Amino acid sequence: MLYKVYNNSQELQGEFSTISDLELHMDSVRNCRGERYQQLPRHSCFDYIKSIGWFWEVVDNNSPNSS
C-alpha cells in the first residue's frame, strides 16, 4: 500500500509506504505548525490529517493498474 497525503490546496505533501512513516511525517507537520502533541486532543494520524483540512488516499501499489 502507498499512503498519499494532500494539503487543503490538493497539493501532494508526501507518499509513504508504511503508516509509521506517515505518522512520523505528520508529527513533523504538527511541529512545524507549532502545535504540541500533549496539548491537542488525542487523534490518530488520519484524524489529525482531517482535523487540519488535509486529506489522504491509499493506493494499492501491488495491483497491475498501479503506477
Buried (B, 14 or more C-beta within 10 A) or exposed (E): EBBBBBBEEEEEBBBBEEBEEBBEBBEEBBEEEEEEEEEEEEBEBBEBBEEBEBBBEEBEEEEEEEE
